């Protein structure tokens, strides 16, 4: 069975690129310093990929654009942030988000906007 199905989990803080396959990556984002509303310092955008967010647990808000529009997330819905859109996310301590993006998403093909 192990050769037929792989099982992954991540329960640590912040972002973990948990699984890669054929050009795409599945990651977990758990609550941590980088997702704390009062400690968030930057927005990011990715030049080569959309980025999909799915809220699995807790409460989270997507931050979209440099004008920082707040989009409260609902569990089980897919939020596809389009390529080159500034974004970030606020989360509550019990929150967990599933992320899907290109496996080569990195600082080299992304941009960061520091607003504090």
C-alpha positions as CSV (number, residue, x, y, z in Angstrom):
1,X,0.0,0.0,0.0
2,X,2.9,2.4,0.7
3,X,3.9,2.3,-2.9
4,X,0.4,3.2,-4.1
5,X,-0.6,5.9,-1.6
6,X,1.6,8.5,0.1
7,X,0.2,10.3,3.2
8,X,1.5,13.7,4.3
9,X,0.8,16.0,7.2
10,X,2.4,19.0,8.8
11,X,1.4,20.4,12.1
12,X,4.3,22.9,12.7
13,X,3.9,26.7,12.5
14,X,3.8,28.8,9.3
15,X,4.4,27.4,5.7
16,X,5.7,24.0,4.8
17,X,6.0,22.8,1.1
18,X,4.9,19.3,2.0
19,X,4.6,17.5,-1.3
20,X,5.8,18.0,-4.9
21,X,4.7,16.2,-8.0
22,X,5.0,16.8,-11.8
23,X,5.3,20.6,-11.7
24,X,3.0,21.3,-8.8
25,X,3.3,21.6,-5.0
26,X,0.9,21.1,-2.2
27,X,1.7,22.9,1.0
28,X,0.2,23.6,4.4
29,X,0.1,27.0,6.0
30,X,-0.6,26.9,9.8
31,X,-0.9,29.8,12.1
32,X,2.5,31.3,13.1
33,X,4.2,34.7,13.4
34,X,4.0,35.3,9.7
35,X,0.2,35.0,9.7
36,X,-0.5,37.0,12.9
37,X,-2.5,40.0,12.0
38,X,-0.4,42.4,14.1
39,X,2.9,41.0,12.8
40,X,2.3,40.8,9.1
41,X,4.9,42.9,7.3
42,X,4.6,42.2,3.6
43,X,2.5,41.1,0.7
44,X,3.8,38.8,-2.1
45,X,3.0,38.0,-5.6
46,X,4.2,35.1,-7.8
47,X,5.1,35.8,-11.5
48,X,4.8,32.2,-12.8
49,X,1.8,30.7,-11.0
50,X,-1.7,31.2,-9.6
51,X,-1.9,30.1,-5.9
52,X,-4.8,28.1,-4.5
53,X,-5.9,28.4,-0.9
54,X,-8.4,26.1,0.9
55,X,-9.2,26.8,4.5
56,X,-9.3,23.5,6.3
57,X,-9.7,24.6,9.9
58,X,-10.2,27.8,12.0
59,X,-10.6,31.3,10.5
60,X,-8.6,33.1,7.9
61,X,-8.7,36.2,5.8
62,X,-7.0,36.7,2.4
63,X,-5.5,40.1,1.9
64,X,-5.6,41.1,-1.8
65,X,-3.9,44.0,-3.5
66,X,-1.7,46.8,-2.2
67,X,-4.9,48.5,-1.0
68,X,-5.3,45.4,1.3
69,X,-8.9,44.3,0.6
70,X,-10.0,41.7,3.2
71,X,-11.7,38.6,1.9
72,X,-12.8,36.3,4.8
73,X,-12.4,32.7,3.8
74,X,-15.0,30.0,4.2
75,X,-14.0,26.4,4.9
76,X,-13.9,24.0,2.0
77,X,-14.0,26.7,-0.7
78,X,-11.2,27.1,-3.2
79,X,-9.7,30.6,-3.5
80,X,-7.5,31.0,-6.6
81,X,-5.2,34.0,-6.3
82,X,-4.2,34.8,-9.9
83,X,-0.7,35.2,-11.0
84,X,0.9,38.6,-10.2
85,X,-1.8,39.6,-7.7
86,X,-0.4,40.9,-4.4
87,X,-1.7,38.8,-1.5
88,X,-1.2,37.6,2.1
89,X,-3.3,35.9,4.7
90,X,-4.3,36.5,8.4
91,X,-5.1,33.5,10.5
92,X,-6.4,32.6,14.0
93,X,-4.3,30.2,16.1
94,X,-6.2,27.1,15.3
95,X,-6.2,27.7,11.6
96,X,-4.8,25.4,8.8
97,X,-4.8,26.2,5.0
98,X,-4.0,23.9,2.1
99,X,-2.0,25.6,-0.7
100,X,-1.5,24.4,-4.3
101,X,1.0,26.2,-6.6
102,X,3.8,25.5,-9.1
103,X,6.5,23.5,-7.5
104,X,9.2,26.0,-8.5
105,X,7.5,29.0,-6.8
106,X,10.3,30.7,-5.0
107,X,11.7,34.2,-4.1
108,X,13.5,34.2,-7.5
109,X,10.2,34.3,-9.3
110,X,8.1,36.2,-6.7
111,X,8.1,39.8,-5.5
112,X,7.6,41.2,-2.0
113,X,6.0,44.5,-1.0
114,X,7.1,45.5,2.6
115,X,4.6,48.1,3.9
116,X,5.8,48.5,7.5
